[in-house]
């Protein structure tokens, strides 16, 4: 087998088009204010597409399908909460923040508490969340390139030491995972450092429609050929039991859907989860730690429920605390348009999120051999590879569709990685360098430092990406959400709705919640990667394992509680113009309080 | 920092404690009502899965189990509905708040 020309050409086309569009648009909109203000003329439809395009990362495009395939029902919480978290953002945070006119979370932290110090503290989590978010994008990149170049054979030559290894350490045919990570990381970092890939509305909107096309069209073709979504779920349910009941109860004249012939599917390998656990709630994902502790299925259920709730809290609150999402709410002409945009974002991403699980379900029925693969050869590549089953009967159709999903994957990790790289580099260059180390630095200095930091952060993210091959894409993004949920979400939520908050209360809660979440999930990852041996400990304490793997259930309330307690203790430090600040946050924009607030502030300083 | 000059009544209203309190209370009430509907679904589904697993595993049309259909497909339209109601109500609420202030005799918008 050689490299599939269809897949290669579609992927290359996407890379070239993305880079070219980035530079083309960057030339048109040069300054930061252009970026924001030009956006204000953009219609609701374009803006909603752009927000959705920025949001749908490799986790959405590849990770969900891979996790549904490996874990079944429980993984469905990810797409649902990725989409529905926007509702929380809309209900509690988006409106007030828009009225306040803070473009980023550090901006808001400084404005709400009149504290430049707090701004610098708040920047920390842009970096933490950013790195946790870039690692899975890098895994997506490594997986996709390993898939495209799987026919490469490095064995026997002087490059043999680069070839991927199997479990026994023997060299395999294929493209090394880390090489894909390095290639993609370098291309995107170069692109960002040269000034392409700013968050331009048009490019992001194009990315959304590309991803939507790439995820939905192959599914419709696959379902037309091999039967629809529901029938593939059904193939994994214990149908025999129901049939037996049906034959006892129903008269033979009424054929029910369950009497239809069963879908043919490939035999499952032994390491795939069995049907009842896969298709029902509280399956392998949520009961893993309890099972490792040797608990029975019945005993594991409360643990699974706890896991599920913690996951839901992390994803829903995390969406509302993601640093790169809030920025886009200001690219609307007014508050009403901002709300309409949010509505459309939820519709656009909601429709998108119906499709990835379908890949996972079909993948279980048609490509069970992926259960045996690990890392880049495991279930995370199902979206890329599944369409090729059409090649058996329909010639190159499968290759073309597989090329389309590869193009979508490139769009997903390239747009998200470059978006994160821009925001993290910006935070370092402007907030850390420009405000902390060299407040007197000139604009040209900061531009040069932007490039230096872009290479630095791009390099660190690529390096981190090389290590995370064994971890699931979707799982890692879930961890980034958990950190956002424990740090920025309590900060935003409490600062908007409680006037008694003080700077010290807010920063203590944010730091304690966020850092403990970072430590907890890092500990889980280190032990999963085998860097520290905690398996016996986790087996003895399944509850602790769940609380470390999914820390939101204690870290979010803990952060909020700490904020309340410290704020009460430092009550005298509540900003003096707190009533005015609350008015600006909550009074309708038509009353013009924002302008009044700015005037008073300028007069006051 | 209140400006010391004597204000016209509309501005007095805006800057009064009572206005801010009613503003925040009304907004929070709307948000919490919508959030309660959302959280009811979000936290209720795992409970239903936990306490009524057989019932949630019944086959609905097309071969899905009830719980798979609810989570994989049904959740999205329900959330769209909640957000549509919230957006309509909150736009109406803001309009009412502005009207309430502007009904005052000598409105001086600043």
Boltz contact constraints between the chains, C-beta under 6 A:
constraints:
  - contact:
      token1: [A, 76]
      token2: [B, 71]
      max_distance: 6.0
  - contact:
      token1: [A, 76]
      token2: [B, 72]
      max_distance: 6.0
  - contact:
      token1: [A, 80]
      token2: [B, 71]
      max_distance: 6.0
  - contact:
      token1: [A, 80]
      token2: [B, 75]
      max_distance: 6.0
  - contact:
      token1: [A, 84]
      token2: [B, 79]
      max_distance: 6.0
  - contact:
      token1: [A, 87]
      token2: [B, 38]
      max_distance: 6.0
  - contact:
      token1: [A, 87]
      token2: [B, 79]
      max_distance: 6.0
  - contact:
      token1: [A, 87]
      token2: [B, 83]
      max_distance: 6.0
  - contact:
      token1: [A, 90]
      token2: [B, 83]
      max_distance: 6.0
  - contact:
      token1: [A, 91]
      token2: [B, 31]
      max_distance: 6.0
  - contact:
      token1: [A, 91]
      token2: [B, 34]
      max_distance: 6.0
  - contact:
      token1: [A, 91]
      token2: [B, 35]
      max_distance: 6.0
  - contact:
      token1: [A, 92]
      token2: [B, 31]
      max_distance: 6.0
  - contact:
      token1: [A, 230]
      token2: [B, 62]
      max_distance: 6.0
  - contact:
      token1: [A, 230]
      token2: [B, 63]
      max_distance: 6.0
  - contact:
      token1: [A, 230]
      token2: [B, 64]
      max_distance: 6.0
  - contact:
      token1: [A, 231]
      token2: [B, 63]
      max_distance: 6.0
  - contact:
      token1: [A, 233]
      token2: [B, 63]
      max_distance: 6.0
  - contact:
      token1: [A, 233]
      token2: [B, 64]
      max_distance: 6.0
  - contact:
      token1: [A, 233]
      token2: [B, 68]
      max_distance: 6.0
  - contact:
      token1: [A, 234]
      token2: [B, 63]
      max_distance: 6.0
  - contact:
      token1: [A, 281]
      token2: [B, 49]
      max_distance: 6.0
  - contact:
      token1: [A, 305]
      token2: [B, 46]
      max_distance: 6.0
  - contact:
      token1: [A, 305]
      token2: [B, 50]
      max_distance: 6.0
  - contact:
      token1: [A, 308]
      token2: [B, 46]
      max_distance: 6.0
  - contact:
      token1: [A, 312]
      token2: [B, 42]
      max_distance: 6.0
  - contact:
      token1: [A, 336]
      token2: [B, 91]
      max_distance: 6.0
  - contact:
      token1: [A, 339]
      token2: [B, 87]
      max_distance: 6.0
  - contact:
      token1: [A, 343]
      token2: [B, 83]
      max_distance: 6.0
  - contact:
      token1: [A, 343]
      token2: [B, 87]
      max_distance: 6.0
  - contact:
      token1: [A, 346]
      token2: [B, 83]
      max_distance: 6.0
  - contact:
      token1: [A, 347]
      token2: [B, 80]
      max_distance: 6.0
  - contact:
      token1: [A, 350]
      token2: [B, 76]
      max_distance: 6.0
  - contact:
      token1: [A, 354]
      token2: [B, 73]
      max_distance: 6.0
  - contact:
      token1: [A, 357]
      token2: [B, 72]
      max_distance: 6.0
  - contact:
      token1: [A, 577]
      token2: [B, 1]
      max_distance: 6.0
  - contact:
      token1: [A, 582]
      token2: [B, 20]
      max_distance: 6.0
  - contact:
      token1: [A, 583]
      token2: [B, 20]
      max_distance: 6.0
  - contact:
      token1: [A, 586]
      token2: [B, 23]
      max_distance: 6.0
  - contact:
      token1: [A, 586]
      token2: [B, 24]
      max_distance: 6.0
  - contact:
      token1: [A, 588]
      token2: [B, 94]
      max_distance: 6.0
  - contact:
      token1: [A, 588]
      token2: [B, 97]
      max_distance: 6.0
  - contact:
      token1: [A, 588]
      token2: [B, 98]
      max_distance: 6.0
  - contact:
      token1: [A, 590]
      token2: [B, 98]
      max_distance: 6.0
  - contact:
      token1: [A, 592]
      token2: [B, 109]
      max_distance: 6.0
  - contact:
      token1: [A, 592]
      token2: [B, 110]
      max_distance: 6.0
  - contact:
      token1: [A, 596]
      token2: [B, 110]
      max_distance: 6.0
  - contact:
      token1: [A, 600]
      token2: [B, 1]
      max_distance: 6.0
  - contact:
      token1: [A, 604]
      token2: [B, 1]
      max_distance: 6.0
